[in-house]
Amino acid sequence: MDPHQRQQFDLLLATAGERFVERIVQRCAGAENALARLRADPQGEGVWLDQFVAAIFQDFLLDSPAGACFVLQAIAKRPTAPPAPGPIEAMLQQMARRAFADLLASRVEEVMEQAVSYG
């Protein structure tokens, strides 16, 4: 991946992380509750990780095969669940969204742990 693309991906991840933290902290009435819910059920009430990732992909125009490839190229070494069989376009989107959601959740957990620790 070219350095400018890496920088764009890092900015995307940081922006998504900030937005996601803000939303789940508001929805879950505080950072401690949000962190607990994220860990217990990322798709649960007030968290809805996959819905958030789908919206981010739409907002940043990544809901295409090229967008999915951009994300997958940035996180090529991360493991992810295999996609459900189907058209290649759908499989790329599934892999990109799942891998991005997993990365986002782990980054958000780190940030929220620090926020909870420092009060």
Secondary structure, 3 states (H helix, E strand, C coil): CCHHHHHHHHHHHHHHHHHHHHHHHHHCCCHHHHHHHHHHCCCCCCCCHHHHHHHHHHHCCCCCHHHHHHHHHHCCCCCCCCCCCCCHHHHHHHHHHHHHHHHHHHHHHHHHHHHHHHC
